[in-house]
Amino acid sequence: MTTSPPASSLRPRASTGFVPPPSSRVLAVSVWAFVVAFASCLLAPLFGSTSISLTRAFDWSQPWATNIDAQVFFIARLPRVLAAALVGSALASAGVVFQALLRNPLASPFTLGISAGAALGAMLVLTFGGALASAAWATVPLASFLGAIGAVAVVYLLAAARHRGFSTTVLLLAGVTLNSLLSALILLVQYFADMTRAMQTLRWLLGDLDVASYQPLVAALPMLVVACGIFLWLPRALNVLALGDDHAAGRGVDVLRVQRLAFFSASLATGAAVSIGGPIGFVGIVVPHLVRLLVGADHRLVVPASLGFGAAFLVACDLISRTVIAPIDLPVGIVTALIGGPFFLWLLIRSA
């Protein structure tokens, strides 16, 4: 005698468009992404214009004053590598969130003018700050972060001004317009700078990971931790939101709350990243799409993988910038642009 299945199992289930990945796969992808990031941070400081040994760098039997390998590893290179890892991780994961929020695969942390606001804040200090600019490790990141907050406030107010909710269309249009306006103001500030200041600001605008201490990283770390914590909470809601606001609301998602959390967390990560290394482009486009090619479109896999692979990607780009014409260091933004530009064109052709 056969028993019929319970009636509840016969009811059709609404599809969200995503097959939930096994928890073991989410864990495996996350672990591998962070293993790659950790390995890149450990190995990248070994390469540069001066060769060093990892064994000698961690040989605590030698006095610090005479251990050149340890000094090069921990003082000259490790802060820069950690800066690249933090910035790459933040920009890549922010790119994922912005693309989900705007439902635009070509969106990036630079689309909404947040990086331009951060850059304008830094430019004002570097050009007109006088004594403040001499303490660049403290004042430039702070001014950059405040500029990013200002840009976020303007874009958000415009997106919410004529709507009770949150219009992503207005958000995108306001961000693109603000980005153009702030870019013009940056050029105006550069025009009034002397030659020395102009070269300093140009270097920063090209992406400057030449971090000489751990203080900027420690200052930005709380914002990055908060943003990444929200990123790891968002994936399930982002999966449903990708199918439309009405569908997401029907599935019990608080659409307005998710949109606000996505916008502010991605903006926070972008502002903190730009405050460390300047506006480094294309990381938020290249890494998310490479990750999707590897693990699929489910944000429960894409977000943690982008955090790890974003760190490894920018560490690798920084390594290229330090070694390709050593002992001269190229701005890392040039390397990411040379990689990201053709990749962006390929995405446009693929989308068409």
C-alpha positions as CSV (number, residue, x, y, z in Angstrom):
1,M,0.0,0.0,0.0
2,T,1.4,3.4,-1.0
3,T,0.9,6.5,0.9
4,S,0.2,9.8,-0.8
5,P,2.5,12.7,-0.2
6,P,1.3,15.5,2.1
7,A,-0.8,18.1,0.5
8,S,1.8,20.8,1.3
9,S,4.4,19.1,-0.9
10,L,2.0,19.2,-3.9
11,R,1.6,23.0,-3.8
12,P,3.5,24.9,-6.4
13,R,6.4,26.9,-5.0
14,A,7.2,30.3,-6.3
15,S,10.6,30.4,-7.9
16,T,13.0,33.1,-7.2
17,G,15.1,32.4,-10.3
18,F,18.0,31.1,-8.2
19,V,18.6,27.5,-7.1
20,P,20.0,27.7,-3.6
21,P,23.6,26.5,-3.5
22,P,24.4,23.9,-0.9
23,S,25.9,25.5,2.2
24,S,29.0,23.4,1.7
25,R,29.5,25.1,-1.7
26,V,29.1,28.5,-0.2
27,L,31.7,27.6,2.5
28,A,34.1,26.1,-0.1
29,V,33.9,29.2,-2.4
30,S,34.4,31.5,0.6
31,V,37.3,29.6,2.0
32,W,39.1,29.3,-1.4
33,A,38.6,33.0,-2.1
34,F,40.2,34.0,1.2
35,V,43.0,31.5,0.8
36,V,43.9,33.1,-2.5
37,A,43.7,36.5,-0.9
38,F,45.9,35.4,2.1
39,A,48.4,33.8,-0.2
40,S,48.7,36.9,-2.3
41,C,49.2,39.1,0.7
42,L,51.9,36.7,2.0
43,L,53.8,36.3,-1.2
44,A,53.5,39.7,-2.9
45,P,55.8,41.5,-0.3
46,L,58.7,39.1,-1.3
47,F,58.9,40.6,-4.8
48,G,60.2,44.1,-5.7
49,S,63.3,45.9,-6.8
50,T,65.1,44.2,-3.8
51,S,64.8,40.5,-3.3
52,I,64.1,39.3,0.2
53,S,63.6,35.9,1.9
54,L,60.4,35.1,3.7
55,T,62.4,32.8,6.1
56,R,64.8,35.6,7.0
57,A,61.9,38.1,7.3
58,F,60.3,35.9,10.0
59,D,63.6,35.0,11.7
60,W,63.0,36.5,15.1
61,S,66.5,35.3,16.3
62,Q,68.1,38.2,14.4
63,P,67.9,41.7,15.9
64,W,65.4,44.0,14.2
65,A,68.1,46.6,13.5
66,T,70.1,44.2,11.4
67,N,67.4,42.2,9.8
68,I,67.0,44.0,6.5
69,D,64.6,41.5,5.1
70,A,62.2,42.0,8.0
71,Q,62.4,45.8,7.7
72,V,61.6,45.7,3.9
73,F,58.8,43.1,4.4
74,F,57.0,44.7,7.4
75,I,57.7,48.4,6.8
76,A,58.2,49.0,3.1
77,R,56.0,46.4,1.5
78,L,53.4,44.8,3.8
79,P,51.4,48.0,4.5
80,R,51.2,48.6,0.7
81,V,50.1,45.0,0.1
82,L,47.5,45.2,2.9
83,A,46.2,48.5,1.5
84,A,45.8,46.9,-2.0
85,A,44.0,43.9,-0.4
86,L,41.5,46.1,1.6
87,V,40.9,48.5,-1.3
88,G,40.5,45.6,-3.9
89,S,38.1,43.7,-1.6
90,A,36.0,46.8,-0.9
91,L,35.7,48.0,-4.5
92,A,35.0,44.5,-5.9
93,S,32.2,43.8,-3.4
94,A,30.8,47.3,-3.7
95,G,30.7,46.7,-7.5
96,V,28.6,43.6,-6.9
97,V,26.1,45.4,-4.7
98,F,25.8,48.5,-7.0
99,Q,25.2,46.2,-10.0
100,A,22.5,44.4,-8.1
101,L,20.9,47.6,-6.8
102,L,20.9,49.3,-10.2
103,R,20.2,46.1,-12.2
104,N,23.0,47.2,-14.5
105,P,26.0,44.9,-15.1
106,L,28.2,47.8,-16.1
107,A,27.6,49.7,-12.9
108,S,30.6,50.3,-10.6
109,P,31.6,52.1,-7.4
110,F,32.4,55.1,-9.6
111,T,29.1,55.3,-11.4
112,L,27.3,57.4,-8.7
113,G,29.9,60.1,-8.2
114,I,31.0,58.8,-4.8
115,S,34.6,58.4,-5.8
116,A,34.6,61.8,-7.5
117,G,33.4,63.4,-4.2
118,A,36.1,61.6,-2.3
119,A,38.7,62.7,-4.9
120,L,37.5,66.3,-4.7
121,G,37.9,66.3,-0.9
122,A,41.5,65.0,-1.2
123,M,42.3,67.5,-4.0
124,L,41.2,70.4,-1.8
125,V,43.5,69.4,1.0
126,L,46.5,68.5,-1.2
127,T,46.2,71.8,-3.2
128,F,45.1,74.3,-0.6
129,G,45.7,72.6,2.7
130,G,49.1,74.0,3.3
131,A,50.3,72.6,6.6
132,L,47.5,70.1,6.6
133,A,48.8,68.4,3.4
134,S,52.1,67.7,5.1
135,A,50.3,65.2,7.4
136,A,48.8,63.5,4.3
137,W,48.5,60.1,6.0
138,A,45.8,61.6,8.3
139,T,44.2,64.6,6.6
140,V,44.0,63.4,3.0
141,P,42.1,60.2,3.9
142,L,39.8,62.1,6.2
143,A,39.0,64.8,3.6
144,S,38.5,62.1,1.0
145,F,36.0,60.2,3.2
146,L,34.1,63.4,4.0
147,G,33.9,64.2,0.3
148,A,32.5,60.8,-0.3
149,I,29.9,61.3,2.4
150,G,28.9,64.6,0.9
151,A,28.4,63.0,-2.5
152,V,26.4,60.2,-1.0
153,A,24.1,62.7,0.8
154,V,23.5,64.7,-2.4
155,V,22.7,61.6,-4.5
156,Y,20.5,60.1,-1.9
157,L,18.5,63.3,-1.4
158,L,17.9,63.6,-5.1
159,A,16.9,60.0,-5.4
160,A,14.4,60.3,-2.5
161,A,13.2,63.9,-3.0
162,R,10.2,63.2,-5.2
163,H,9.4,59.7,-4.2
164,R,8.2,58.2,-1.0
165,G,10.4,55.3,-1.7
166,F,13.8,55.1,-3.4
167,S,14.1,55.6,-7.2
168,T,17.1,53.7,-8.6
169,T,16.5,55.4,-11.9
170,V,16.8,58.9,-10.4
171,L,19.7,57.6,-8.3
172,L,21.6,56.6,-11.4
173,L,20.9,59.8,-13.3
174,A,21.8,61.9,-10.3
175,G,25.0,60.0,-9.7
176,V,26.1,60.3,-13.3
177,T,25.3,64.0,-13.3
178,L,27.1,64.6,-10.0
179,N,30.1,62.7,-11.2
180,S,30.5,65.0,-14.2
181,L,30.1,68.1,-12.1
182,L,32.6,66.9,-9.4
183,S,35.1,65.9,-12.1
184,A,34.9,69.4,-13.5
185,L,35.6,70.9,-10.0
186,I,38.6,68.5,-9.7
187,L,40.0,69.9,-12.9
188,L,39.4,73.5,-11.7
189,V,41.3,72.8,-8.4
190,Q,44.2,71.3,-10.4
191,Y,44.3,74.3,-12.6
192,F,45.0,76.6,-9.6
193,A,47.7,74.2,-8.1
194,D,51.4,74.9,-8.6
195,M,53.5,72.4,-10.4
196,T,54.5,70.4,-7.3
197,R,51.0,70.2,-6.0
198,A,49.6,69.4,-9.5
199,M,52.0,66.4,-9.8
200,Q,51.1,65.2,-6.3
201,T,47.4,65.4,-7.0
202,L,47.8,63.7,-10.4
203,R,49.7,60.8,-8.8
204,W,46.9,60.4,-6.2
205,L,44.2,60.6,-8.9
206,L,45.9,57.8,-10.8
207,G,45.6,55.5,-7.8
208,D,48.3,55.6,-5.2
209,L,48.9,52.6,-2.9
210,D,52.3,53.9,-1.7
211,V,51.2,53.6,2.0
212,A,54.2,54.1,4.3
213,S,52.5,53.1,7.6
214,Y,49.5,51.2,9.0
215,Q,47.7,54.2,10.3
216,P,45.5,54.9,7.2
217,L,44.5,51.2,7.2
218,V,43.5,51.2,10.8
219,A,41.5,54.4,10.3
220,A,39.5,52.9,7.4
221,L,39.1,49.4,8.9
222,P,36.0,50.1,11.0
223,M,34.1,51.5,8.0
224,L,35.2,48.5,5.9
225,V,34.2,46.0,8.5
226,V,30.7,47.5,8.9
227,A,30.2,47.6,5.1
228,C,31.4,44.1,4.6
229,G,29.2,42.8,7.4
230,I,26.2,44.3,5.6
231,F,27.4,42.8,2.3
232,L,27.3,39.3,3.8
233,W,23.8,39.9,5.0
234,L,22.4,41.2,1.7
235,P,22.9,38.3,-0.8
236,R,19.6,36.5,-0.3
237,A,17.6,39.7,-0.7
238,L,19.7,40.8,-3.7
239,N,18.8,37.5,-5.4
240,V,15.1,38.2,-5.1
241,L,15.5,42.0,-5.8
242,A,17.1,41.1,-9.2
243,L,13.7,39.9,-10.4
244,G,12.0,43.2,-9.7
245,D,10.7,45.3,-6.9
246,D,7.1,43.9,-7.1
247,H,8.3,40.3,-7.1
248,A,10.6,41.0,-4.2
249,A,7.9,42.6,-2.2
250,G,5.6,39.7,-2.9
251,R,8.3,37.4,-1.5
252,G,8.3,39.3,1.8
253,V,11.4,41.4,1.1
254,D,11.4,45.0,2.5
255,V,12.5,46.5,-0.8
256,L,13.1,50.0,0.5
257,R,15.2,48.8,3.4
258,V,17.3,46.6,1.3
259,Q,17.9,49.3,-1.3
260,R,18.9,51.8,1.4
261,L,21.2,49.3,3.0
262,A,22.8,48.3,-0.3
263,F,23.3,51.9,-1.3
264,F,24.8,53.2,2.0
265,S,27.0,50.1,2.6
266,A,28.4,50.1,-0.9
267,S,29.0,53.9,-0.7
268,L,30.7,53.4,2.7
269,A,33.0,50.8,1.3
270,T,33.8,53.0,-1.7
271,G,34.5,56.0,0.4
272,A,36.8,54.1,2.7
273,A,38.6,52.5,-0.2
274,V,39.2,55.7,-2.1
275,S,40.4,57.4,1.1
276,I,43.2,54.8,1.3
277,G,44.4,54.5,-2.3
278,G,42.7,57.1,-4.4
279,P,40.2,56.4,-7.2
280,I,41.4,53.1,-8.7
281,G,39.1,52.2,-11.5
282,F,37.7,49.0,-13.1
283,V,38.2,46.8,-10.0
284,G,34.4,47.0,-9.3
285,I,33.7,45.8,-12.9
286,V,36.4,43.3,-13.7
287,V,36.3,41.2,-10.5
288,P,32.5,40.7,-10.2
289,H,32.2,39.5,-13.8
290,L,35.2,37.2,-13.5
291,V,33.7,35.8,-10.3
292,R,30.3,35.2,-12.0
293,L,32.0,33.3,-14.8
294,L,33.6,31.0,-12.1
295,V,30.7,30.5,-9.6
296,G,27.5,31.7,-11.3
297,A,25.2,34.6,-10.6
298,D,24.0,33.7,-7.1
299,H,25.0,36.5,-4.8
300,R,25.5,34.1,-1.9
301,L,28.5,32.9,-3.8
302,V,29.4,36.1,-5.7
303,V,29.7,38.4,-2.7
304,P,32.2,36.4,-0.6
305,A,34.1,35.3,-3.6
306,S,34.4,39.0,-4.7
307,L,35.7,40.0,-1.3
308,G,38.6,37.5,-1.6
309,F,39.4,37.6,-5.3
310,G,39.1,41.4,-5.3
311,A,41.8,41.6,-2.8
312,A,44.0,39.2,-4.8
313,F,43.4,41.0,-8.0
314,L,44.5,44.4,-6.8
315,V,47.5,42.9,-4.9
316,A,48.5,41.3,-8.3
317,C,48.0,44.6,-10.1
318,D,50.1,46.5,-7.5
319,L,52.8,43.8,-7.8
320,I,52.9,44.5,-11.6
321,S,53.0,48.2,-11.0
322,R,56.0,47.8,-8.6
323,T,58.0,45.4,-10.7
324,V,57.3,45.9,-14.4
325,I,59.7,48.9,-14.7
326,A,61.5,48.6,-11.4
327,P,62.8,50.5,-9.5
328,I,60.1,53.0,-10.8
329,D,56.6,52.4,-9.5
330,L,53.7,52.9,-11.8
331,P,50.4,54.1,-10.3
332,V,48.3,51.0,-9.8
333,G,45.4,52.8,-11.5
334,I,47.2,52.6,-14.8
335,V,47.6,48.8,-14.6
336,T,43.9,48.3,-13.6
337,A,42.9,50.6,-16.5
338,L,45.0,48.7,-19.0
339,I,43.3,45.5,-17.8
340,G,39.8,46.9,-17.3
341,G,39.5,49.0,-20.4
342,P,39.6,46.0,-22.9
343,F,37.5,44.0,-20.4
344,F,34.9,46.7,-20.3
345,L,34.7,46.8,-24.1
346,W,34.4,43.0,-24.2
347,L,31.4,43.3,-21.7
348,L,29.7,45.9,-24.0
349,I,30.2,43.6,-27.0
350,R,28.9,40.6,-25.1
351,S,25.9,42.5,-23.8
352,A,25.0,43.7,-27.3
